Amino acid sequence: MTELHRSSVLVGFYGDTLDPEGITDLLGCKPTVGVRKGGTWHTSRGYPKIASVGSWRLKAEECKPADLDGQINHLLDKLTDDLLVWRSLAEQYRAVIFCGLFLHEGNEGVELRPQTLARMGERGLIIDLDIYSNSDDAAD
């Protein structure tokens, strides 16, 4: 199996009552995007959007070839190690590791180490995988 062409990863929290500044204080790091429900934020292409739900999102640098394990650990290393904080946030909000996986060919793969999976589980994080075929990856 060929290694995965490209990956994009973020840690995110989502909820109607989410206060981005409060989450920043708890996690110890400013987000890439932090917005309250009904607030305005800008897409990566600069388009303004109204938030249908509050969110706090910290994005890793995109990797080509993919380094899903490294990206996830890099993000988690930036944030608090206090598992009580993580569990509290995961109970209040949708807590996610979002992974965009971009294929160049039909059969590519990526691995996650047991230690990385354990770190996500300890924090109550859901893993959300979006997989894009090479026909979806017109920019490359």
ChimeraX attribute file (.defattr): number of C-alpha atoms within 10 A of each C-alpha:
attribute: neighborCount
match mode: 1-to-1
recipient: residues
	/A:1	8
	/A:2	12
	/A:3	17
	/A:4	22
	/A:5	20
	/A:6	20
	/A:7	23
	/A:8	21
	/A:9	25
	/A:10	22
	/A:11	22
	/A:12	22
	/A:13	22
	/A:14	25
	/A:15	17
	/A:16	14
	/A:17	13
	/A:18	21
	/A:19	17
	/A:20	21
	/A:21	16
	/A:22	11
	/A:23	20
	/A:24	15
	/A:25	11
	/A:26	15
	/A:27	19
	/A:28	13
	/A:29	15
	/A:30	17
	/A:31	20
	/A:32	13
	/A:33	16
	/A:34	24
	/A:35	22
	/A:36	22
	/A:37	17
	/A:38	13
	/A:39	13
	/A:40	14
	/A:41	17
	/A:42	12
	/A:43	9
	/A:44	8
	/A:45	6
	/A:46	8
	/A:47	9
	/A:48	11
	/A:49	12
	/A:50	14
	/A:51	17
	/A:52	15
	/A:53	15
	/A:54	21
	/A:55	26
	/A:56	24
	/A:57	20
	/A:58	20
	/A:59	18
	/A:60	19
	/A:61	12
	/A:62	16
	/A:63	16
	/A:64	13
	/A:65	12
	/A:66	22
	/A:67	20
	/A:68	25
	/A:69	17
	/A:70	16
	/A:71	21
	/A:72	24
	/A:73	16
	/A:74	13
	/A:75	18
	/A:76	20
	/A:77	10
	/A:78	13
	/A:79	16
	/A:80	14
	/A:81	14
	/A:82	11
	/A:83	13
	/A:84	11
	/A:85	14
	/A:86	21
	/A:87	17
	/A:88	12
	/A:89	21
	/A:90	18
	/A:91	10
	/A:92	13
	/A:93	18
	/A:94	15
	/A:95	23
	/A:96	20
	/A:97	21
	/A:98	20
	/A:99	19
	/A:100	18
	/A:101	21
	/A:102	24
	/A:103	23
	/A:104	18
	/A:105	13
	/A:106	10
	/A:107	11
	/A:108	14
	/A:109	13
	/A:110	15
	/A:111	11
	/A:112	12
	/A:113	10
	/A:114	10
	/A:115	11
	/A:116	16
	/A:117	15
	/A:118	11
	/A:119	16
	/A:120	19
	/A:121	13
	/A:122	13
	/A:123	21
	/A:124	19
	/A:125	22
	/A:126	16
	/A:127	15
	/A:128	13
	/A:129	12
	/A:130	12
	/A:131	13
	/A:132	14
	/A:133	14
	/A:134	15
	/A:135	12
	/A:136	12
	/A:137	12
	/A:138	7
	/A:139	6
	/A:140	10
